[in-house]
């Protein structure tokens, strides 16, 4: 990356990380690694939050066993489809 692009990405960093090219380059590379990792972690967190909310809502309305059976049926069906497609 060229110098201007690095300084543009380093805007908002503290200390010399925003205006010294060597330090800014290292900090920008690390920040890009963190953002790549956390985009995947965000999906993981949202999925677990979604499951928690579904479970809480179904327990509140008394559908716990029925929903568990539906999920197990769906998971079994997906395993069968993957097995049949290979």
N, C-alpha and C positions, 0 to 999 in steps of 0.2 A: 504494500500500500504506500501511496505517496504521503508526503508530510502533511499536506492540507487535509487529506481524508482522515489521517490519524488524529490531528488536532480537532477536527470536527467531531469525531467519535469520542474524544477525551473531554469534551466540554462538560463541565460540571464536576469533574474529578477534583480532589483536594491536593493542595501543595504543588510540587513540581510535576506531578503526574499530568497536569493539564497544559504545561508550557515548555517542558523539557522533552525533546523528541525521543531520547533513549528510554526514559522512564515511561513516557506516554505510550510508546509502542508496546512495552511489556504489559502495562496496565490494560490497554485496549485489547490485546490478545487474550489476556486472562478474562476480561469482561465478556468477550465473545464466547469463550469456552463456558463460562457460567450461564450465559443466556441460552446456549445450545442445550446444555444439560437441563436447565430449569424449564424449558419449553416441554420437554418430555415428562419431567416431574409434575408439571402443572396438570397434564392430562391424567396422570396417575392419581393425583390428589383429588381432582374433580370426580373421577370415577368412584373412588372410595367414599367421597362425600355424597354422591348420588345414591350409592347403595345404602349408606346410613340413613338418608332421608326416606328412601323407599321403605326400608325396614321399620323406621319409626312410624311412618304413616300407616303402614299395614297393621302394625301392632295396635295402633290407636283405634283402628276400625275393625280389628278382629279378623284380619285376613291372613294371618301369619302362616298357617299351615298350607293354605291353598297356594299362596305365592311361592313358598318353598318348593312345593310340588311342581308348579309351573316352571320355575327356574331349573329344577333338576331335569324335567322333561326337555326343556329347551337345550340344556347343555348336552344331554344324551343325544338329542337329534343332531346337534352340530358335530359331535364326535362321529356319528354315523355318516354324515355327509362328507366329512373330511376323509374317513376311511374308505368310503365308496368312490371318492374322486381320485384316489391314488391307484 
